[in-house]
Amino acid sequence: MKIAIPIAGGRLCPHFGHCEQFALVEADMQAKTIQNTRLLNPPPHEPGVLPRWLHEQGAEVIIAGGMGARAQQLFNQNGIQVVVGAPADAPEALAAAFLHNTLQTGTNLCDH
């Protein structure tokens, strides 16, 4: 499984469209372990571009602090599960918590 996490300064960026990079964390769901993390520079942020691009990268899940309803819909249409309300933590810590079903999420930080 590949988990996409928008980051800025090495931690989750509160809004996925304003991140510096995406961490693409490859994980073994059965063993609940992280295999590899790649940092990718995203294309320019335009509506619909990031969901398609992350789908092309093999992402199956995106963990974000905040994301608008339309963006969530576009990710779902690209077969990517959306998790919002995640804290600003390191990508590997977020991915590990997701794998172990212990990821604490709060309110979606985006209201559009």
C-alpha positions in Angstrom: 0.0 0.0 0.0 1.2 3.5 -0.8 0.1 6.4 1.5 0.5 10.0 0.3 1.1 12.7 2.9 1.5 16.4 2.0 4.4 17.9 3.9 6.1 21.2 4.6 9.2 21.4 6.8 9.2 17.6 7.2 5.8 17.5 8.8 2.2 17.2 7.6 1.1 20.4 5.9 -2.3 21.5 7.2 -3.7 21.9 3.6 -2.7 19.4 1.0 -2.7 22.0 -1.9 -0.2 24.2 -0.2 2.5 21.6 0.6 6.1 21.7 -0.5 6.3 18.0 -1.2 4.4 14.7 -0.8 5.8 11.9 1.2 4.8 8.6 -0.5 5.1 6.0 2.2 5.1 2.4 1.0 3.8 0.0 3.7 3.1 -3.6 4.2 -0.5 -3.8 5.5 -0.2 -7.3 6.7 3.0 -6.8 8.7 2.0 -3.2 9.5 5.4 -2.0 8.7 6.8 0.9 6.6 9.0 -0.3 3.7 10.1 2.9 2.1 9.4 6.7 2.0 10.0 8.8 -1.2 9.7 12.5 -1.3 8.0 13.8 -4.5 7.7 17.4 -5.8 4.1 17.9 -6.9 3.0 19.5 -10.1 1.5 23.1 -9.8 -1.7 23.1 -7.7 -4.7 23.3 -10.0 -8.2 21.7 -9.4 -8.1 18.0 -10.2 -4.3 17.7 -10.9 -3.1 16.3 -7.6 -5.6 13.5 -7.3 -4.7 12.3 -10.8 -1.0 12.7 -10.2 -1.1 10.8 -6.9 -3.1 8.1 -8.5 -0.4 7.8 -11.2 2.2 7.5 -8.4 0.2 4.5 -7.0 -1.2 6.2 -3.9 -4.2 4.4 -2.3 -4.6 6.6 0.7 -4.0 10.3 1.4 -3.7 11.6 4.9 -4.3 15.4 5.2 -5.0 18.0 7.8 -7.6 19.7 5.7 -9.2 19.2 2.3 -12.3 20.7 0.6 -15.3 18.6 -0.4 -14.6 18.8 -4.1 -11.0 17.6 -3.7 -12.1 14.7 -1.5 -14.6 13.7 -4.2 -11.8 13.9 -6.9 -9.5 11.7 -4.8 -12.3 9.2 -4.3 -13.0 9.1 -8.0 -9.3 8.2 -8.5 -9.6 5.3 -6.0 -7.8 7.1 -3.2 -9.1 6.9 0.3 -9.1 10.3 2.1 -8.3 10.8 5.8 -8.6 14.3 7.0 -8.1 16.0 10.4 -4.6 14.5 10.9 -2.1 16.3 13.2 1.1 18.0 11.9 3.4 15.1 12.6 6.2 13.3 10.6 4.9 11.3 7.7 6.3 8.0 9.0 4.6 8.5 12.3 1.3 9.3 10.6 1.6 6.3 8.3 2.4 3.9 11.2 -0.5 5.2 13.2 -2.8 4.7 10.2 -1.5 1.1 9.7 -2.2 0.3 13.4 -5.6 2.0 13.4 -4.4 4.5 16.0 -4.3 7.7 13.9 -6.0 10.4 15.9 -8.0 12.7 13.6 -9.9 15.8 14.4 -11.8 18.4 12.5 -11.1 18.9 8.7 -8.9 22.0 8.7 -10.4 23.1 5.3 -13.8 24.7 4.9 -14.1 24.9 1.1 
